[in-house]
């Protein structure tokens, strides 16, 4: 494991105000609630990180380790400030939520006063280790989880990207100060129990301060209980008899993908695990490239591309059938003719359309993709190699691709 990681501080500003509704993600209200809970949690937890990092800096002598701790501290302080802005917007609409925020901050202050520094560093390292698999999952499923207000979605996706970027920082600092990876494992149960208590505290405060109609789902849909709910909702036989009465958070996610997520969370707590070894999602590089290109990352919506055109001018295309709002999926639009199994290919989206009249082609024959034969609507048979590669031209540097160019075709 490298002694230090490659982390960069970016100054970000988000225009989140009272115009952001509490339930900012009506398409997935459980996700909207979960994100609000994360904002309350982040204010207290990130502040807790800042306190621990400052104390650790007083005893760290190695120059590289100090540099790692300083940039880690700077990023976490900015995360806390950004989420505080979101929380303040919610408190402006529901003043009683101010008490919930005060309780979260007080809970972390009490914890910091009651434990030694090595305990705090273990707590932070344990929780930060879960972020790479968890936030990679959320980035991959961003169309399901962050389909609402673009301002809030951009805030969370930026936070997740930077958490993945400094995924090994807390681990490096803990190793440099405590020198015992087994100590973190011994404190794991206590740490995660405290996290669950904070989540429960927040949801109870939200349930008392916000009308049920404004929340959209039961408050406990964003607590640790959600894992039990998701398990029952995804079990092949049990799911037929288990009904929550509301759409679950991961309702459109396969059970296999959730198992992979849970396995990653468990693996992240092993003493032999190093967060730096976790592979970053592909969209991580897309976000970084867009930031380097000077795009407005405070309004960086994460919509999937239209299968035909590779971009969506209204930026509201969704991947699940029956819920697409892009014009391409309307009456007479291209999307409803094209198989939903067609997926984007890295920097561009492939569309199986006839190069002569532009209408969709149908596959004839079997075998691997490379051997499929496509029948043009004009009556001429062609091979997979003839498929047109469409690159977006209207939305240069859009959130879903890093390439631009004109439509290309071949035969």
C-alpha positions in Angstrom: 0.0 0.0 0.0 1.3 3.4 -0.9 2.1 5.7 2.0 0.1 8.6 0.5 -2.7 8.8 -2.0 -3.3 11.2 -4.8 -5.9 13.6 -3.4 -6.8 17.1 -4.6 -8.7 19.8 -2.9 -11.4 21.4 -5.0 -13.3 24.5 -4.0 -17.0 23.8 -4.7 -20.1 26.0 -4.3 -23.7 24.7 -4.5 -26.7 27.0 -4.8 -29.0 25.0 -2.5 -31.6 27.1 -0.8 -35.2 26.9 0.6 -36.5 26.2 -2.9 -35.2 22.6 -2.6 -38.1 20.5 -1.4 -37.7 18.0 1.5 -38.7 15.2 -0.9 -36.4 16.3 -3.7 -36.5 12.8 -5.4 -40.2 12.0 -5.9 -39.3 9.2 -8.4 -37.6 7.4 -5.5 -38.8 8.9 -2.2 -36.8 6.4 -0.1 -33.7 7.6 -1.8 -34.7 11.3 -1.2 -35.2 10.5 2.5 -31.9 8.6 2.8 -30.0 11.5 1.2 -31.5 14.0 3.7 -30.5 11.7 6.5 -27.0 11.5 5.1 -26.8 15.3 5.0 -27.7 15.5 8.7 -25.3 12.7 9.5 -22.5 14.3 7.4 -22.6 17.6 9.3 -21.8 15.8 12.6 -19.5 13.1 11.3 -17.4 15.3 9.1 -17.0 17.7 12.0 -15.9 14.8 14.1 -13.3 13.9 11.4 -12.0 17.4 11.4 -11.5 17.3 15.2 -9.7 14.0 15.0 -7.5 15.0 12.1 -6.4 18.2 13.8 -5.4 16.2 17.0 -3.6 13.6 14.8 -1.6 16.4 13.1 -0.2 17.4 16.5 1.6 14.1 16.8 2.3 13.2 13.2 6.0 13.9 12.3 6.3 12.3 8.9 5.9 15.0 6.2 4.0 12.8 3.7 1.6 11.6 6.3 1.0 15.2 7.4 0.3 16.2 3.8 -2.2 13.3 3.5 -4.0 14.3 6.8 -4.1 18.0 5.7 -5.8 17.4 2.4 -8.1 14.8 3.9 -9.1 17.4 6.6 -9.7 20.1 3.9 -12.0 17.9 1.8 -14.0 16.7 4.8 -14.4 20.2 6.2 -15.8 21.3 2.8 -18.1 18.3 2.8 -19.5 19.3 6.1 -20.0 22.9 5.0 -21.8 21.8 1.8 -24.2 19.4 3.6 -24.7 22.1 6.3 -26.1 24.3 3.5 -28.5 21.5 2.5 -29.6 21.0 6.1 -30.1 24.7 6.6 -32.4 24.8 3.6 -34.5 22.0 5.2 -34.5 23.7 8.6 -35.7 26.9 6.9 -38.8 25.0 5.8 -39.2 22.9 8.9 -37.7 24.8 11.9 -38.1 21.8 14.3 -35.3 20.0 12.3 -32.9 22.4 14.0 -33.2 20.4 17.2 -32.3 17.2 15.3 -29.1 18.8 13.9 -28.1 20.0 17.4 -28.6 16.5 18.8 -26.4 15.0 16.0 -23.6 17.4 16.6 -23.9 17.0 20.4 -23.8 13.2 20.1 -20.5 13.4 18.2 -19.1 15.9 20.6 -19.9 13.6 23.5 -18.3 10.7 21.7 -15.1 12.7 21.1 -14.9 13.7 24.7 -15.4 10.2 26.0 -12.9 8.3 23.9 -9.1 8.5 23.1 -7.7 9.6 19.8 -7.0 6.0 18.6 -10.6 5.1 19.1 -11.8 8.1 17.0 -9.3 7.2 14.2 -10.5 3.6 14.2 -14.2 4.7 14.1 -13.4 7.0 11.1 -11.3 4.4 9.3 -14.0 1.7 9.7 -16.7 3.9 8.3 -14.6 5.4 5.6 -13.6 1.9 4.4 -17.3 1.1 3.6 -17.6 4.2 1.3 -15.7 2.8 -1.8 -18.1 -0.2 -2.3 -21.2 1.7 -1.1 -20.6 4.9 -3.1 -19.5 2.9 -6.1 -22.8 1.2 -6.0 -24.7 4.5 -5.6 -22.8 6.0 -8.6 -23.6 3.0 -10.7 -27.3 3.3 -9.8 -27.4 7.1 -9.9 -30.3 7.1 -12.4 -32.4 5.2 -9.8 -31.1 7.0 -6.6 -30.5 10.5 -7.9 -33.2 11.3 -10.4 -34.6 14.4 -8.6 -33.4 18.0 -8.1 -30.2 18.3 -10.0 -28.7 20.7 -7.4 -29.0 18.1 -4.6 -28.0 15.2 -6.9 -24.9 17.1 -7.9 -23.9 17.7 -4.3 -24.2 14.0 -3.3 -22.4 12.7 -6.4 -19.5 15.2 -5.9 -19.3 14.0 -2.3 -19.2 10.4 -3.3 -16.6 11.0 -6.0 -14.3 12.7 -3.4 -14.9 10.0 -0.9 -13.7 7.4 -3.4 -10.8 9.7 -4.3 -9.5 9.8 -0.7 -10.7 6.2 0.0 -7.4 5.3 1.6 -6.7 8.5 3.5 -8.4 7.5 6.8 -6.7 4.0 6.6 -3.3 5.6 6.0 -3.7 8.0 8.9 -4.9 5.3 11.3 -2.0 3.0 10.4 0.5 5.9 10.8 -0.8 6.8 14.3 -2.2 3.7 15.8 -0.1 0.9 14.1 -2.6 -1.8 14.8 -5.1 -2.9 12.2 -6.7 -5.4 14.7 -7.6 -2.6 17.0 -10.0 -1.3 14.4 -11.6 -4.7 14.1 -12.1 -4.8 17.9 -13.9 -1.5 17.9 -16.0 -2.2 14.8 -19.2 -3.3 16.6 -19.1 -0.3 18.9 -18.5 2.1 15.9 -21.3 0.7 13.8 -23.7 0.6 16.7 -23.1 4.3 17.2 -23.7 5.0 13.5 -27.0 3.1 13.7 -28.0 5.2 16.8 -27.3 8.4 14.9 -29.3 7.3 11.9 -32.2 6.4 14.2 -31.9 9.8 16.0 -32.1 11.6 12.7 -35.1 9.7 11.3 -37.0 10.1 14.5 -36.4 13.8 14.4 -37.5 14.0 10.8 -40.7 12.0 11.6 -41.6 14.4 14.3 -40.8 17.6 12.4 -41.9 16.8 8.8 -45.4 15.9 7.8 -45.7 12.3 6.5 -47.0 13.5 3.1 -43.9 15.5 2.6 -41.6 12.6 3.4 -43.4 10.1 1.1 -42.2 7.0 2.9 -42.0 5.8 6.5 -39.0 7.5 8.3 -37.4 4.1 9.2 -37.0 3.4 5.5 -33.6 5.2 5.8 -32.3 3.4 8.9 -30.4 0.1 9.3 -33.8 -1.6 9.1 -33.8 -0.9 5.4 -31.3 -3.8 4.8 -33.8 -6.3 6.3 -36.6 -4.8 4.2 -34.5 -5.0 1.0 -33.5 -8.6 1.8 -37.2 -9.7 2.2 -38.2 -7.7 -0.9 -35.5 -9.5 -3.0 -35.8 -13.1 -1.8 -37.3 -15.1 -4.7 -40.2 -16.7 -2.7 -40.6 -14.4 0.3 -40.9 -11.3 -2.0 -44.3 -12.6 -3.2 -45.8 -12.4 0.3 -43.8 -9.4 1.6 -45.2 -6.0 0.9 -43.9 -2.8 2.4 -46.7 -0.5 1.2 -44.2 1.8 -0.4 -41.5 1.5 -3.1 -38.3 0.3 -1.5 -35.0 2.1 -2.0 -33.4 -0.5 -4.2 -36.6 -1.9 -5.8 -35.1 -2.0 -9.4 -31.7 -3.4 -8.3 -31.0 -7.1 -8.8 -30.5 -9.3 -5.8 -27.2 -10.4 -7.2 -25.9 -6.8 -7.2 -27.1 -6.2 -3.6 -25.2 -9.4 -2.6 -22.1 -8.0 -4.3 -22.6 -4.7 -2.3 -23.0 -6.5 1.0 -19.9 -8.7 0.3 -17.9 -5.5 -0.4 -19.0 -3.9 2.8 -18.0 -7.0 4.8 -14.7 -7.3 3.0 -14.0 -3.6 3.7 -13.7 -4.4 7.5 -11.1 -7.2 7.2 -7.7 -6.3 8.8 -6.0 -7.4 5.5 -8.2 -5.1 3.4 -6.8 -1.8 1.9 -9.3 0.7 0.5 -6.7 1.8 -2.1 -7.1 -1.6 -3.8 -10.7 -1.0 -4.6 -11.3 -0.3 -8.2 -13.1 3.0 -8.9 -16.2 3.2 -11.1 -15.8 4.4 -14.7 -18.0 7.4 -14.1 -15.4 8.6 -11.5 -13.0 9.4 -14.4 -15.9 11.0 -16.4 -16.6 13.4 -13.4 -12.9 14.2 -13.0 -12.5 14.9 -16.7 -15.6 17.2 -16.7 -14.3 19.1 -13.7 -10.9 19.5 -15.3 -12.6 20.8 -18.4 -14.3 23.6 -16.3 -17.9 22.4 -16.4 -20.4 23.5 -13.8 -20.2 20.6 -11.4 -22.8 22.2 -9.1 -25.4 21.3 -11.7 -23.9 18.2 -13.1 -26.9 16.0 -13.5 -26.3 12.3 -13.8 -28.8 11.1 -16.3 -28.2 8.2 -18.6 -27.9 8.9 -22.3 -30.7 8.3 -24.8 -30.0 5.0 -26.5 -30.4 6.5 -29.9 -28.8 10.0 -29.7 -26.3 9.5 -26.9 -27.6 12.6 -25.1 -30.8 14.0 -23.8 -31.4 17.7 -24.2 -33.8 17.9 -21.3 -31.4 15.7 -19.2 -34.2 13.6 -17.8 -33.8 10.2 -19.6 -34.1 7.2 -17.3 -33.0 3.6 -17.8 -36.1 1.8 -16.5 -38.9 1.0 -19.0 -42.1 3.0 -18.6 -40.5 5.9 -16.7 -38.5 7.6 -19.5 -39.3 11.3 -19.9 -36.9 12.2 -22.7 -38.7 13.2 -25.9 -36.9 10.3 -27.6 -39.1 7.9 -25.6 -42.4 9.7 -26.4 -45.0 8.7 -29.1 -43.1 8.1 -32.3 -39.7 8.5 -30.6 -36.8 6.3 -31.4 -36.4 4.9 -27.9 -39.5 2.8 -27.8 -38.4 0.8 -30.9 -34.9 -0.1 -29.6 -34.2 -3.0 -27.3 -33.5 -1.9 -23.7 -30.6 -4.4 -23.7 -28.5 -2.1 -25.9 -26.1 -0.3 -23.6 -23.6 2.5 -23.9 -20.0 1.5 -24.9 -17.6 3.6 -22.9 -17.3 7.0 -24.5 -20.1 6.6 -27.1 -23.5 5.0 -27.4 -24.0 2.4 -30.2 -27.4 2.5 -32.0 -28.5 -0.3 -34.2 -30.1 1.7 -37.0 -30.1 1.3 -40.7 -27.5 3.6 -42.3 -29.8 4.2 -45.3 -33.1 5.3 -43.7 -32.2 5.6 -40.0 -34.8 3.1 -38.8 -33.9 0.4 -36.3 -32.5 -2.9 -37.5 -33.5 -6.3 -36.1 -31.1 -9.2 -35.3 -31.4 -12.4 -37.3 -29.5 -15.5 -36.3 -27.7 -16.5 -33.1 -24.3 -16.6 -31.6 -22.0 -14.0 -30.0 -22.5 -10.3 -30.6 -19.7 -10.4 -33.2 -21.5 -13.0 -35.2 -25.0 -11.5 -35.1 -26.5 -10.5 -38.4 -28.7 -7.4 -38.5 -31.5 -7.0 -41.1 -31.8 -3.4 -42.3 -35.3 -2.0 -42.6 -34.4 -1.2 -46.2 -34.1 -4.9 -46.9 -30.3 -5.2 -47.1 -28.5 -7.7 -44.8 -25.5 -6.4 -43.0 -23.2 -7.5 -40.2 -22.6 -6.1 -36.7 -19.6 -4.2 -37.9 -22.0 -2.0 -40.0 -23.7 -0.7 -36.9 -23.6 3.1 -36.6 -21.7 4.6 -33.7 -23.5 7.8 -32.6 -21.7 10.4 -30.6 -23.4 13.3 -28.9 -23.1 16.7 -30.7 -25.5 18.9 -28.8 -24.2 18.2 -25.3 -20.5 18.5 -25.4 -18.9 17.0 -22.2 -22.2 15.7 -20.9 -22.3 13.7 -17.6 -22.6 10.4 -19.4 -19.7 10.6 -21.9 -16.3 12.2 -22.3 -16.3 12.2 -26.1 -17.8 14.5 -28.6 -18.1 14.3 -32.3 -20.4 13.8 -35.2 -22.5 10.8 -36.3 -20.3 8.2 -37.9 -21.5 5.3 -40.0 -20.0 2.4 -41.9 -21.2 -0.5 -44.1 
